[in-house]
Amino acid sequence: METAKKDSTEIPPENVKKTIAIVQILRLGDIIQTIQTAKSLRQEHGDKYKLLLIARKQFANHLKDQIDEVFDECITIDLKDLVLKSPVVNLDNSLNNIRELKARISTHNIDVCVNLSYSKTANYLMSLITASHKIGPYYDENANISIKDKWSQYLYANVLETSLNSFNLVDLYKLIIGVAPKEDEKNTVKTGNKNKVFIHPFASDKKKVWGDSKWVEVIFKFLRDNENKQVFLVGSKSDQEACKKIIENPLLSSFKERINDLTGKHNITELKNLLDDDSMFIGHDSMVSHLASLKKIPIITISLGPVRTAETVPYVAGAYNLSPQTKCFPCKPDTACDFYQCHADIPYQTVNEALTIVSSGEDLTKDSLNKKLSHFHLNSINIRKSSYNSLGLLSLESVLEDQATYDETIRKFFVITWSYLFSEVEGHNDFPIISDKTHQKLLIDMQGLQQLFELSEFGKKYSRYILEEISCETPNLNKIKDYSKKVDEIERLSGIISETHPQLSPVINFGKMARANLHGDNLVQLTESSFYSFHDQANATSVMYELCEKTLTQNQKSKTVKPQTTIR
C-alpha cells in the first residue's frame, strides 16, 4: 500500500500540492467513514491537495481498494511493533520502530495533520508527526492533551462523554477538516424490490448483538412469507461458529437452500462487489453496514447497547434505524449489564415486518406498520429514517411519531446551536411538535440555561478584571489571584448545574474543554482566550434558551383553540 514518494524537485514551489494527512487508527468502520469524508473533500477541491492516510495495517490492508480510490498514499502501522505487549518486543526494539515510523512519515512534507481517531495511541502518534498545522487532539511537550479547533473540542468533549450528540461522525469529520456539509442527491438509497437480503447478525461487543433466537425467528418468517427471496449471512472467520448456530436451528431446516453462509469466505472488496442492485442489508452497527452505504443499497440497522444511533448510522439518505426506547439506552461500553433489556425491547415481529416492507421496495411508514403490527410491537421501539436537513447534515427523523421526544428536541436544538456558534450557519427548520411532558422539561431546562448564562457572564467579567489588572502600571498580584479563584469557582458551580441539568452537559463540557486548551504563550493571551471561551458558552446558552422559548410559544399557540360563540 505504501508507494514511493514522487520527486517534486522539478516542480515549481508554487505548484507543489499541499499535503493533508489524516490519522485514523481505529477499526474498519471508522476507516470507511474517513474514506467518505475524504471523498467529500475531493468533491469540493478536486486534486488540489495530496491526501495521505495513516492507518493500522491490520485494518487498512483489508480496505486497500477503497482507500486507493480517494487517497494518494497510505502509511500503515502495526501497533504491536510500537508497544511492549509482546514477549518478543523489548524497549530497544519499540524505540527503533518508533524512530522508523517517524522517519517514514517525515519523508512527506505534511502541511496539515488531522487526528480523527480520538485514542491515546493516536494522540501520541500525532505528537511525533511534524506538520505545519495540527487539527484534533495531540500531546504537547508537557504531555497534556492539546486541541485547538472548536469542532474537535466539541467531539472530544461530547461524543465520548454524552449521548446527546446528533451529528453523524462523517459530518463531524467534514466539519473538522473544513468541508461544508451539504445535501448530496447522489448519496441516497436506491429503492426497489430486492431478492437478496444480506444479514450481519454479529458485532464485536455482545451488548450490541441481538440474540440468535431472534435472528432465527426473523429469517424463518421472512423466508416463509417471501418464497422468491434469499438470505446471505456475512461476517468474519471468527463469526463462523455463531453463524452455524443460526443456520442449523431446526426451525430453518426447510429453508436451507435459500440460506447462504458467506462468513469468512470473502474479503471486503469481494463482499462489496456482491452487494448488487438486487440486494439490501440488515444487521447491527458494523463495518458491513457502512460498506452497504457505499453501494447505496437499502439498509436497516439495529442499534443496541452502547451504540449512538445518530453518530454511527450509515452515511446515506434513506437508511432505516431501529433502536429501543429503554431508559438506559445507550449505555457506555464499560457499563455492566446482567439483563439486556434493550435487546428485549425490539420485537422480532417488528424487525421482520420492516424487512418485508423495505425488501419489497416500499417505504416504512406508520400506516404500513400498523396494518400488520399491534401497539405492543411498536410501543418500545424507535424507527427512524436518515435524510439531509436544511444545514446539509445527515439526520434521523422518526417514522412512527409526529411529536418529537424530549431527547430528539434537545438534540435538534444542539445541532442548530453548534452549527451557528462554530460555522456561523443558520438552520431553517420548523419548530418541533412536542408533547406536554416535553413542554414541562423544556421549562426546567430554561431555568438551568439562565443560571449557566449568568455564570458565563461572570466568567467574562472576572477574565476582563484580570486583563485590566495586568494592564496596570503596577499590577496587584493578590487581586489577580482573587479573580482567578472566582473563575475556578465558576467552573465548580458549572459542574453543579451539569449534575442538576445533565441535558445541558454538552455546553458545560465544551466550555471546560475550551478552557483546558487556551490559546496563547503568556498570561494576557491566555486570559483573553478564557474570556472568549466564556463568551462562546454564553452564546450557546443564549441560542438554546431562545430555541426553547420559541418552541414553547409555538407549541402553546398550536394548542389554543378559539371558543365558538353560541346564540341562544
KOLNU-847276 format. One record per residue (C-alpha): residue in three letters; x, y, z. Coordinates in steps of 0.2 Angstrom, whole numbers, plus 5000, padded with zeros to 4 digits. Layout:
% residues N
('Ala', (X, Y, Z))
...
% end
This chain:
% residues 568
('Met', (5000, 5000, 5000))
('Glu', (5015, 5011, 5003))
('Thr', (5021, 5020, 4987))
('Ala', (5037, 5029, 4985))
('Lys', (5036, 5047, 4987))
('Lys', (5037, 5056, 4970))
('Asp', (5051, 5068, 4967))
('Ser', (5044, 5086, 4967))
('Thr', (5061, 5095, 4964))
('Glu', (5057, 5098, 4946))
('Ile', (5040, 5106, 4951))
('Pro', (5040, 5125, 4954))
('Pro', (5037, 5128, 4973))
('Glu', (5021, 5137, 4969))
('Asn', (5013, 5122, 4960))
('Val', (5018, 5109, 4973))
('Lys', (5002, 5102, 4981))
('Lys', (4998, 5104, 4999))
('Thr', (4998, 5088, 5009))
('Ile', (4984, 5084, 5021))
('Ala', (4987, 5069, 5032))
('Ile', (4973, 5060, 5041))
('Val', (4977, 5049, 5056))
('Gln', (4964, 5035, 5058))
('Ile', (4970, 5020, 5068))
('Leu', (4953, 5014, 5073))
('Arg', (4943, 5000, 5066))
('Leu', (4936, 4996, 5049))
('Gly', (4920, 5005, 5050))
('Asp', (4930, 5021, 5056))
('Ile', (4941, 5020, 5041))
('Ile', (4926, 5018, 5029))
('Gln', (4919, 5034, 5037))
('Thr', (4936, 5043, 5035))
('Ile', (4935, 5037, 5016))
('Gln', (4918, 5045, 5015))
('Thr', (4925, 5061, 5022))
('Ala', (4940, 5061, 5011))
('Lys', (4928, 5059, 4996))
('Ser', (4918, 5075, 5001))
('Leu', (4935, 5084, 5002))
('Arg', (4939, 5078, 4984))
('Gln', (4922, 5083, 4978))
('Glu', (4924, 5101, 4984))
('His', (4943, 5103, 4980))
('Gly', (4947, 5090, 4967))
('Asp', (4965, 5086, 4966))
('Lys', (4971, 5102, 4974))
('Tyr', (4978, 5093, 4989))
('Lys', (4988, 5077, 4991))
('Leu', (4979, 5066, 5003))
('Leu', (4989, 5054, 5015))
('Leu', (4981, 5041, 5026))
('Ile', (4989, 5035, 5042))
('Ala', (4980, 5019, 5047))
('Arg', (4983, 5002, 5056))
('Lys', (4990, 4989, 5045))
('Gln', (4978, 4975, 5051))
('Phe', (4963, 4986, 5045))
('Ala', (4969, 4996, 5031))
('Asn', (4976, 4981, 5021))
('His', (4958, 4975, 5020))
('Leu', (4952, 4991, 5013))
('Lys', (4966, 4994, 5001))
('Asp', (4955, 4996, 4985))
('Gln', (4943, 5008, 4994))
('Ile', (4957, 5018, 5001))
('Asp', (4966, 5020, 4984))
('Glu', (4951, 5027, 4976))
('Val', (4952, 5043, 4986))
('Phe', (4969, 5044, 4995))
('Asp', (4986, 5047, 4986))
('Glu', (4996, 5036, 4998))
('Cys', (4993, 5026, 5014))
('Ile', (5006, 5023, 5028))
('Thr', (5002, 5008, 5038))
('Ile', (5007, 5005, 5055))
('Asp', (5007, 4990, 5066))
('Leu', (5004, 4994, 5084))
('Lys', (5012, 4978, 5090))
('Asp', (5028, 4985, 5085))
('Leu', (5026, 5001, 5095))
('Val', (5020, 4994, 5112))
('Leu', (5028, 4982, 5125))
('Lys', (5014, 4970, 5124))
('Ser', (5023, 4955, 5116))
('Pro', (5036, 4944, 5124))
('Val', (5047, 4946, 5109))
('Val', (5046, 4965, 5109))
('Asn', (5058, 4975, 5121))
('Leu', (5061, 4993, 5124))
('Asp', (5075, 4995, 5112))
('Asn', (5065, 4987, 5098))
('Ser', (5050, 4998, 5101))
('Leu', (5061, 5014, 5101))
('Asn', (5069, 5009, 5085))
('Asn', (5051, 5005, 5077))
('Ile', (5045, 5022, 5083))
('Arg', (5060, 5031, 5075))
('Glu', (5057, 5021, 5059))
('Leu', (5039, 5026, 5059))
('Lys', (5043, 5044, 5062))
('Ala', (5056, 5044, 5048))
('Arg', (5044, 5036, 5036))
('Ile', (5031, 5049, 5040))
('Ser', (5044, 5063, 5039))
('Thr', (5048, 5059, 5021))
('His', (5031, 5068, 5017))
('Asn', (5031, 5087, 5019))
('Ile', (5014, 5087, 5029))
('Asp', (5005, 5104, 5029))
('Val', (4990, 5099, 5039))
('Cys', (4989, 5083, 5050))
('Val', (4971, 5079, 5056))
('Asn', (4968, 5066, 5070))
('Leu', (4951, 5058, 5068))
('Ser', (4955, 5043, 5080))
('Tyr', (4952, 5051, 5097))
('Ser', (4963, 5037, 5106))
('Lys', (4978, 5039, 5117))
('Thr', (4989, 5030, 5104))
('Ala', (4983, 5042, 5090))
('Asn', (4986, 5057, 5102))
('Tyr', (5004, 5051, 5105))
('Leu', (5007, 5047, 5087))
('Met', (5001, 5065, 5082))
('Ser', (5014, 5072, 5094))
('Leu', (5028, 5063, 5084))
('Ile', (5022, 5069, 5067))
('Thr', (5030, 5085, 5060))
('Ala', (5017, 5096, 5052))
('Ser', (5014, 5115, 5049))
('His', (4996, 5114, 5057))
('Lys', (4988, 5100, 5068))
('Ile', (4970, 5098, 5070))
('Gly', (4962, 5087, 5083))
('Pro', (4970, 5080, 5099))
('Tyr', (4988, 5078, 5102))
('Tyr', (5000, 5078, 5117))
('Asp', (5010, 5094, 5119))
('Glu', (5028, 5095, 5126))
('Asn', (5021, 5093, 5144))
('Ala', (5011, 5078, 5140))
('Asn', (4995, 5087, 5141))
('Ile', (4981, 5085, 5128))
('Ser', (4980, 5100, 5116))
('Ile', (4965, 5103, 5105))
('Lys', (4965, 5120, 5096))
('Asp', (4950, 5119, 5084))
('Lys', (4932, 5120, 5091))
('Trp', (4924, 5106, 5081))
('Ser', (4937, 5094, 5088))
('Gln', (4935, 5101, 5105))
('Tyr', (4916, 5098, 5104))
('Leu', (4919, 5080, 5098))
('Tyr', (4932, 5076, 5111))
('Ala', (4921, 5083, 5125))
('Asn', (4904, 5077, 5120))
('Val', (4904, 5062, 5108))
('Leu', (4914, 5052, 5120))
('Glu', (4906, 5058, 5136))
('Thr', (4887, 5061, 5132))
('Ser', (4873, 5053, 5122))
('Leu', (4866, 5070, 5116))
('Asn', (4876, 5072, 5101))
('Ser', (4866, 5072, 5085))
('Phe', (4880, 5074, 5072))
('Asn', (4884, 5059, 5061))
('Leu', (4903, 5056, 5063))
('Val', (4906, 5058, 5045))
('Asp', (4898, 5076, 5046))
('Leu', (4909, 5079, 5061))
('Tyr', (4924, 5074, 5052))
('Lys', (4919, 5085, 5037))
('Leu', (4917, 5100, 5049))
('Ile', (4934, 5097, 5057))
('Ile', (4943, 5096, 5041))
('Gly', (4934, 5111, 5034))
('Val', (4922, 5104, 5021))
('Ala', (4905, 5112, 5022))
('Pro', (4891, 5099, 5024))
('Lys', (4878, 5100, 5010))
('Glu', (4865, 5088, 5003))
('Asp', (4871, 5076, 4991))
('Glu', (4857, 5070, 4980))
('Lys', (4868, 5055, 4974))
('Asn', (4871, 5049, 4991))
('Thr', (4853, 5041, 4993))
('Val', (4847, 5023, 4994))
('Lys', (4842, 5015, 4978))
('Thr', (4825, 5008, 4982))
('Gly', (4815, 4994, 4974))
('Asn', (4811, 4976, 4976))
('Lys', (4826, 4966, 4982))
('Asn', (4828, 4947, 4982))
('Lys', (4845, 4946, 4991))
('Val', (4845, 4950, 5009))
('Phe', (4862, 4951, 5017))
('Ile', (4862, 4949, 5036))
('His', (4876, 4953, 5048))
('Pro', (4870, 4947, 5065))
('Phe', (4886, 4949, 5073))
('Ala', (4896, 4963, 5082))
('Ser', (4912, 4965, 5092))
('Asp', (4903, 4969, 5108))
('Lys', (4890, 4956, 5115))
('Lys', (4879, 4971, 5121))
('Lys', (4877, 4976, 5103))
('Val', (4871, 4959, 5097))
('Trp', (4853, 4953, 5096))
('Gly', (4850, 4935, 5102))
('Asp', (4852, 4921, 5090))
('Ser', (4835, 4915, 5093))
('Lys', (4828, 4932, 5087))
('Trp', (4838, 4931, 5071))
('Val', (4831, 4914, 5068))
('Glu', (4813, 4920, 5070))
('Val', (4816, 4934, 5058))
('Ile', (4824, 4923, 5045))
('Phe', (4811, 4910, 5047))
('Lys', (4796, 4921, 5045))
('Phe', (4804, 4931, 5031))
('Leu', (4808, 4916, 5020))
('Arg', (4791, 4908, 5024))
('Asp', (4782, 4924, 5018))
('Asn', (4793, 4928, 5003))
('Glu', (4796, 4912, 4993))
('Asn', (4807, 4921, 4979))
('Lys', (4820, 4929, 4991))
('Gln', (4836, 4923, 4998))
('Val', (4846, 4926, 5014))
('Phe', (4865, 4928, 5014))
('Leu', (4874, 4928, 5031))
('Val', (4890, 4938, 5031))
('Gly', (4904, 4940, 5044))
('Ser', (4922, 4937, 5048))
('Lys', (4930, 4920, 5051))
('Ser', (4928, 4922, 5070))
('Asp', (4909, 4923, 5067))
('Gln', (4908, 4906, 5058))
('Glu', (4903, 4897, 5074))
('Ala', (4889, 4909, 5079))
('Cys', (4883, 4908, 5061))
('Lys', (4882, 4889, 5062))
('Lys', (4871, 4890, 5077))
('Ile', (4859, 4901, 5067))
('Ile', (4859, 4891, 5051))
('Glu', (4857, 4874, 5060))
('Asn', (4842, 4879, 5070))
('Pro', (4829, 4866, 5067))
('Leu', (4816, 4880, 5063))
('Leu', (4826, 4884, 5047))
('Ser', (4829, 4866, 5041))
('Ser', (4816, 4868, 5027))
('Phe', (4824, 4884, 5020))
('Lys', (4842, 4878, 5019))
('Glu', (4843, 4880, 5000))
('Arg', (4839, 4899, 5002))
('Ile', (4851, 4902, 5016))
('Asn', (4869, 4906, 5011))
('Asp', (4883, 4906, 5023))
('Leu', (4896, 4918, 5017))
('Thr', (4905, 4921, 5034))
('Gly', (4924, 4921, 5032))
('Lys', (4923, 4917, 5014))
('His', (4926, 4934, 5005))
('Asn', (4937, 4949, 5008))
('Ile', (4930, 4966, 5010))
('Thr', (4931, 4971, 4991))
('Glu', (4923, 4954, 4986))
('Leu', (4909, 4957, 4998))
('Lys', (4906, 4974, 4992))
('Asn', (4905, 4968, 4974))
('Leu', (4892, 4955, 4980))
('Leu', (4881, 4969, 4985))
('Asp', (4872, 4972, 4969))
('Asp', (4856, 4981, 4963))
('Asp', (4846, 4966, 4969))
('Ser', (4852, 4967, 4987))
('Met', (4848, 4975, 5003))
('Phe', (4856, 4974, 5021))
('Ile', (4850, 4972, 5038))
('Gly', (4861, 4970, 5054))
('His', (4869, 4978, 5068))
('Asp', (4880, 4993, 5069))
('Ser', (4896, 4987, 5060))
('Met', (4908, 4989, 5046))
('Val', (4897, 4979, 5034))
('Ser', (4883, 4992, 5037))
('His', (4895, 5006, 5032))
('Leu', (4901, 4996, 5017))
('Ala', (4882, 4994, 5011))
('Ser', (4881, 5013, 5012))
('Leu', (4895, 5014, 4999))
('Lys', (4884, 5004, 4987))
('Lys', (4868, 5014, 4991))
('Ile', (4858, 4998, 4994))
('Pro', (4843, 4999, 5006))
('Ile', (4849, 4997, 5024))
('Ile', (4841, 4993, 5041))
('Thr', (4852, 4994, 5056))
('Ile', (4848, 4988, 5073))
('Ser', (4856, 4998, 5087))
('Leu', (4858, 4991, 5104))
('Gly', (4869, 4993, 5120))
('Pro', (4882, 5007, 5119))
('Val', (4878, 5012, 5100))
('Arg', (4874, 5030, 5097))
('Thr', (4862, 5029, 5083))
('Ala', (4864, 5047, 5076))
('Glu', (4883, 5046, 5076))
('Thr', (4885, 5029, 5068))
('Val', (4870, 5027, 5056))
('Pro', (4877, 5023, 5039))
('Tyr', (4881, 5039, 5030))
('Val', (4867, 5038, 5016))
('Ala', (4850, 5046, 5015))
('Gly', (4835, 5034, 5015))
('Ala', (4843, 5021, 5028))
('Tyr', (4832, 5015, 5042))
('Asn', (4837, 5013, 5060))
('Leu', (4828, 5003, 5074))
('Ser', (4833, 5006, 5092))
('Pro', (4825, 5003, 5109))
('Gln', (4816, 5015, 5120))
('Thr', (4824, 5008, 5135))
('Lys', (4829, 5022, 5148))
('Cys', (4847, 5016, 5150))
('Phe', (4850, 5015, 5131))
('Pro', (4863, 5020, 5125))
('Cys', (4874, 5014, 5139))
('Lys', (4893, 5016, 5140))
('Pro', (4904, 5002, 5134))
('Asp', (4911, 4998, 5151))
('Thr', (4893, 4998, 5159))
('Ala', (4889, 4981, 5167))
('Cys', (4873, 4973, 5162))
('Asp', (4866, 4957, 5168))
('Phe', (4849, 4958, 5159))
('Tyr', (4849, 4966, 5141))
('Gln', (4833, 4975, 5142))
('Cys', (4837, 4985, 5127))
('His', (4838, 4968, 5117))
('Ala', (4821, 4963, 5123))
('Asp', (4813, 4979, 5119))
('Ile', (4815, 4976, 5100))
('Pro', (4802, 4963, 5095))
('Tyr', (4807, 4951, 5081))
('Gln', (4790, 4954, 5073))
('Thr', (4793, 4972, 5071))
('Val', (4810, 4969, 5063))
('Asn', (4803, 4956, 5051))
('Glu', (4789, 4967, 5045))
('Ala', (4801, 4981, 5042))
('Leu', (4812, 4969, 5032))
('Thr', (4797, 4963, 5022))
('Ile', (4792, 4981, 5018))
('Val', (4809, 4988, 5013))
('Ser', (4814, 4972, 5003))
('Ser', (4798, 4974, 4993))
('Gly', (4803, 4992, 4988))
('Glu', (4791, 5001, 4999))
('Asp', (4794, 5015, 5012))
('Leu', (4792, 5011, 5030))
('Thr', (4778, 5022, 5037))
('Lys', (4767, 5022, 5052))
('Asp', (4752, 5016, 5042))
('Ser', (4761, 5002, 5034))
('Leu', (4767, 4995, 5050))
('Asn', (4751, 4997, 5059))
('Lys', (4742, 4986, 5046))
('Lys', (4752, 4971, 5052))
('Leu', (4758, 4975, 5069))
('Ser', (4749, 4979, 5086))
('His', (4753, 4993, 5098))
('Phe', (4763, 4981, 5109))
('His', (4775, 4978, 5095))
('Leu', (4778, 4996, 5092))
('Asn', (4777, 5005, 5109))
('Ser', (4795, 5000, 5115))
('Ile', (4804, 5004, 5099))
('Asn', (4811, 5019, 5089))
('Ile', (4811, 5018, 5070))
('Arg', (4820, 5032, 5061))
('Lys', (4825, 5036, 5043))
('Ser', (4840, 5046, 5038))
('Ser', (4839, 5062, 5027))
('Tyr', (4848, 5078, 5025))
('Asn', (4842, 5093, 5035))
('Ser', (4842, 5111, 5030))
('Leu', (4860, 5113, 5036))
('Gly', (4866, 5099, 5024))
('Leu', (4869, 5087, 5039))
('Leu', (4863, 5069, 5039))
('Ser', (4849, 5067, 5052))
('Leu', (4837, 5054, 5058))
('Glu', (4818, 5058, 5058))
('Ser', (4805, 5047, 5067))
('Val', (4794, 5036, 5056))
('Leu', (4782, 5032, 5070))
('Glu', (4779, 5048, 5079))
('Asp', (4773, 5065, 5074))
('Gln', (4779, 5073, 5090))
('Ala', (4797, 5074, 5094))
('Thr', (4803, 5066, 5110))
('Tyr', (4812, 5076, 5123))
('Asp', (4829, 5069, 5118))
('Glu', (4826, 5072, 5100))
('Thr', (4820, 5090, 5103))
('Ile', (4836, 5094, 5113))
('Arg', (4847, 5086, 5100))
('Lys', (4839, 5097, 5086))
('Phe', (4842, 5112, 5097))
('Phe', (4861, 5107, 5099))
('Val', (4863, 5104, 5081))
('Ile', (4857, 5122, 5077))
('Thr', (4867, 5129, 5091))
('Trp', (4884, 5122, 5087))
('Ser', (4882, 5125, 5069))
('Tyr', (4878, 5143, 5072))
('Leu', (4892, 5145, 5085))
('Phe', (4906, 5137, 5076))
('Ser', (4902, 5139, 5057))
('Glu', (4890, 5154, 5058))
('Val', (4877, 5144, 5048))
('Glu', (4859, 5146, 5052))
('Gly', (4846, 5132, 5050))
('His', (4829, 5134, 5043))
('Asn', (4819, 5120, 5051))
('Asp', (4802, 5121, 5058))
('Phe', (4800, 5121, 5077))
('Pro', (4797, 5103, 5083))
('Ile', (4780, 5097, 5088))
('Ile', (4781, 5092, 5106))
('Ser', (4771, 5084, 5120))
('Asp', (4765, 5092, 5136))
('Lys', (4779, 5081, 5145))
('Thr', (4792, 5088, 5134))
('His', (4785, 5106, 5137))
('Gln', (4787, 5104, 5155))
('Lys', (4805, 5098, 5154))
('Leu', (4810, 5112, 5142))
('Leu', (4803, 5125, 5155))
('Ile', (4815, 5117, 5168))
('Asp', (4829, 5117, 5155))
('Met', (4827, 5136, 5153))
('Gln', (4830, 5139, 5172))
('Gly', (4846, 5129, 5170))
('Leu', (4851, 5139, 5154))
('Gln', (4848, 5155, 5163))
('Gln', (4859, 5150, 5178))
('Leu', (4873, 5144, 5166))
('Phe', (4871, 5161, 5156))
('Glu', (4874, 5171, 5172))
('Leu', (4889, 5160, 5177))
('Ser', (4896, 5163, 5159))
('Glu', (4894, 5182, 5161))
('Phe', (4903, 5181, 5177))
('Gly', (4917, 5171, 5169))
('Lys', (4919, 5185, 5156))
('Lys', (4918, 5198, 5169))
('Tyr', (4932, 5191, 5180))
('Ser', (4943, 5187, 5165))
('Arg', (4941, 5205, 5160))
('Tyr', (4946, 5211, 5178))
('Ile', (4962, 5200, 5176))
('Leu', (4966, 5209, 5160))
('Glu', (4963, 5226, 5167))
('Glu', (4974, 5222, 5182))
('Ile', (4988, 5216, 5171))
('Ser', (4987, 5231, 5160))
('Cys', (4990, 5242, 5175))
('Glu', (5007, 5250, 5178))
('Thr', (5009, 5241, 5194))
('Pro', (4998, 5225, 5194))
('Asn', (4992, 5219, 5210))
('Leu', (4996, 5200, 5211))
('Asn', (4984, 5197, 5225))
('Lys', (4969, 5204, 5215))
('Ile', (4974, 5193, 5200))
('Lys', (4974, 5178, 5212))
('Asp', (4957, 5183, 5219))
('Tyr', (4950, 5185, 5202))
('Ser', (4957, 5168, 5196))
('Lys', (4949, 5160, 5211))
('Lys', (4932, 5167, 5206))
('Val', (4935, 5159, 5189))
('Asp', (4939, 5142, 5197))
('Glu', (4923, 5144, 5207))
('Ile', (4913, 5147, 5192))
('Glu', (4919, 5131, 5185))
('Arg', (4914, 5122, 5201))
('Leu', (4897, 5129, 5200))
('Ser', (4895, 5124, 5182))
('Gly', (4898, 5107, 5187))
('Ile', (4884, 5108, 5199))
('Ile', (4872, 5114, 5185))
('Ser', (4878, 5099, 5175))
('Glu', (4873, 5087, 5189))
('Thr', (4856, 5095, 5191))
('His', (4853, 5098, 5172))
('Pro', (4863, 5084, 5164))
('Gln', (4855, 5088, 5147))
('Leu', (4865, 5104, 5147))
('Ser', (4881, 5095, 5150))
('Pro', (4887, 5096, 5131))
('Val', (4888, 5115, 5133))
('Ile', (4897, 5114, 5150))
('Asn', (4909, 5100, 5144))
('Phe', (4913, 5111, 5129))
('Gly', (4917, 5126, 5139))
('Lys', (4928, 5116, 5151))
('Met', (4937, 5108, 5136))
('Ala', (4940, 5125, 5128))
('Arg', (4947, 5132, 5144))
('Ala', (4958, 5117, 5145))
('Asn', (4966, 5122, 5128))
('Leu', (4968, 5140, 5129))
('His', (4977, 5149, 5115))
('Gly', (4992, 5160, 5120))
('Asp', (5010, 5160, 5126))
('Asn', (5008, 5172, 5140))
('Leu', (4996, 5177, 5154))
('Val', (4987, 5191, 5143))
('Gln', (4984, 5180, 5128))
('Leu', (4978, 5165, 5140))
('Thr', (4966, 5177, 5149))
('Glu', (4959, 5184, 5133))
('Ser', (4956, 5166, 5127))
('Ser', (4947, 5162, 5143))
('Phe', (4936, 5177, 5140))
('Tyr', (4931, 5171, 5123))
('Ser', (4928, 5154, 5129))
('Phe', (4916, 5161, 5142))
('His', (4909, 5171, 5128))
('Asp', (4906, 5156, 5117))
('Gln', (4897, 5147, 5132))
('Ala', (4886, 5162, 5135))
('Asn', (4881, 5162, 5116))
('Ala', (4877, 5144, 5116))
('Thr', (4866, 5145, 5131))
('Ser', (4858, 5161, 5124))
('Val', (4854, 5152, 5107))
('Met', (4847, 5136, 5117))
('Tyr', (4836, 5147, 5128))
('Glu', (4829, 5156, 5113))
('Leu', (4825, 5140, 5104))
('Cys', (4817, 5133, 5119))
('Glu', (4807, 5149, 5122))
('Lys', (4801, 5150, 5103))
('Thr', (4797, 5131, 5103))
('Leu', (4786, 5133, 5119))
('Thr', (4777, 5148, 5112))
('Gln', (4774, 5139, 5095))
('Asn', (4768, 5124, 5105))
('Gln', (4756, 5134, 5116))
('Lys', (4749, 5143, 5100))
('Ser', (4745, 5127, 5092))
('Lys', (4735, 5121, 5106))
('Thr', (4725, 5137, 5108))
('Val', (4708, 5134, 5101))
('Lys', (4696, 5149, 5099))
('Pro', (4679, 5145, 5108))
('Gln', (4664, 5145, 5097))
('Thr', (4650, 5158, 5100))
('Thr', (4633, 5150, 5103))
('Ile', (4617, 5161, 5101))
('Arg', (4603, 5155, 5112))
% end
